[in-house]
Amino acid sequence: MILLTAELRERLLANGRQPDIDHVPVVKFFNPLGAGVWLASELDADGDRLFGLADLGEPELGSFSLAEMAAVRLPLGLGIERDLLFEGMVPISVWADAAREAGGIREAERVLYTAHRARSQDE
């Protein structure tokens, strides 16, 4: 799977040019066989260093390498995947707080999506 489409890459690069903003995550990557979820909100001009929330057992804001993620080889010929249905909805700081409170990104996703749906129905 291509981890970043041209459109996603451009959105991440645009966010990367505005580093002092609390951006909404653009893309979610995950390990289809176990632990490992990453939400990326920015991409540096080098085209490799992403900024966002990584969860390899404990959620943490920071930078991670797109090339390293693309190089991961898992059993059954799998690799790191991109969640095609992901919607960022809220800034990365909200994701980080929710993930820390809920125990991980996957758990936070359920909480945030439920709250988002409830809010949308009220409007």
C-alpha positions as CSV (number, residue, x, y, z in Angstrom):
1,M,0.0,0.0,0.0
2,I,1.2,3.5,-0.7
3,L,1.4,5.2,2.7
4,L,0.9,8.7,1.4
5,T,-1.0,9.9,-1.7
6,A,0.1,13.1,-3.4
7,E,-2.9,14.9,-1.8
8,L,-2.1,13.7,1.7
9,R,1.6,14.5,1.2
10,E,0.7,18.1,0.2
11,R,-1.7,18.6,3.1
12,L,1.0,17.4,5.6
13,L,3.6,19.6,4.0
14,A,1.3,22.6,4.1
15,N,0.8,21.9,7.8
16,G,4.5,21.5,8.3
17,R,5.1,25.0,7.0
18,Q,2.9,26.2,9.9
19,P,4.5,24.4,12.9
20,D,3.0,26.6,15.6
21,I,-0.6,25.5,14.9
22,D,-2.4,22.6,16.6
23,H,-3.3,20.8,13.4
24,V,-5.9,18.2,12.9
25,P,-4.3,14.8,12.0
26,V,-4.3,14.2,8.3
27,V,-3.6,10.5,8.2
28,K,-3.6,7.4,10.4
29,F,-1.1,4.5,10.0
30,F,-1.4,1.2,11.8
31,N,0.2,-2.2,12.2
32,P,-2.4,-4.7,11.0
33,L,-1.0,-7.5,13.1
34,G,-0.6,-5.8,16.5
35,A,0.5,-2.8,18.4
36,G,1.4,0.4,16.6
37,V,-0.8,3.3,15.6
38,W,0.5,6.7,14.3
39,L,-1.5,9.9,13.6
40,A,0.4,12.4,11.5
41,S,-0.5,16.0,11.3
42,E,2.7,17.5,9.7
43,L,5.5,16.5,7.3
44,D,8.8,18.3,7.2
45,A,10.2,19.7,4.0
46,D,12.6,16.7,3.9
47,G,9.6,14.5,2.9
48,D,10.4,12.0,5.6
49,R,10.0,13.3,9.1
50,L,6.3,13.3,10.2
51,F,5.0,14.9,13.4
52,G,2.1,13.5,15.3
53,L,1.0,11.1,17.9
54,A,2.6,7.6,18.0
55,D,1.3,4.8,20.1
56,L,3.5,1.7,20.5
57,G,2.1,0.9,23.9
58,E,1.9,4.4,25.3
59,P,0.7,7.5,23.3
60,E,3.4,10.1,22.7
61,L,3.6,13.3,20.7
62,G,6.8,13.5,18.5
63,S,8.4,12.8,15.2
64,F,8.7,9.6,13.3
65,S,10.1,8.5,9.9
66,L,7.9,7.7,6.9
67,A,10.8,5.8,5.3
68,E,11.2,3.6,8.4
69,M,7.4,2.9,8.5
70,A,7.5,2.0,4.8
71,A,10.4,-0.4,5.4
72,V,8.6,-2.5,8.1
73,R,8.0,-6.0,6.9
74,L,5.5,-8.1,8.9
75,P,4.6,-11.7,8.6
76,L,2.3,-12.8,5.7
77,G,3.9,-10.1,3.5
78,L,2.2,-7.3,5.3
79,G,3.5,-3.9,6.2
80,I,2.3,-0.8,8.0
81,E,-1.1,0.3,6.5
82,R,-2.9,3.6,6.1
83,D,-6.5,3.8,7.4
84,L,-8.5,4.8,4.4
85,L,-11.5,5.8,6.5
86,F,-9.7,7.9,9.0
87,E,-11.2,11.4,9.9
88,G,-9.0,13.6,12.1
89,M,-11.9,15.7,13.4
90,V,-10.1,17.4,16.3
91,P,-6.6,18.8,16.8
92,I,-3.6,16.5,17.6
93,S,-3.5,17.8,21.2
94,V,-7.0,16.6,21.8
95,W,-6.1,13.2,20.3
96,A,-3.1,13.1,22.6
97,D,-5.1,13.9,25.7
98,A,-7.8,11.5,24.8
99,A,-5.3,8.7,24.0
100,R,-3.5,9.2,27.3
101,E,-6.8,9.2,29.3
102,A,-8.3,6.2,27.4
103,G,-5.1,4.2,27.3
104,G,-4.2,4.4,23.6
105,I,-5.1,5.8,20.2
106,R,-7.5,3.0,19.2
107,E,-9.5,3.5,22.5
108,A,-9.5,7.3,22.0
109,E,-10.7,6.9,18.5
110,R,-13.9,5.1,19.8
111,V,-14.5,7.9,22.4
112,L,-13.9,10.8,20.0
113,Y,-16.0,9.3,17.1
114,T,-18.9,8.6,19.5
115,A,-18.7,12.2,20.8
116,H,-18.5,13.5,17.3
117,R,-21.5,11.5,16.1
118,A,-23.5,12.6,19.1
119,R,-22.6,16.3,18.5
120,S,-23.5,16.0,14.8
121,Q,-26.9,14.5,15.6
122,D,-27.7,17.4,18.0
123,E,-27.0,20.0,15.3
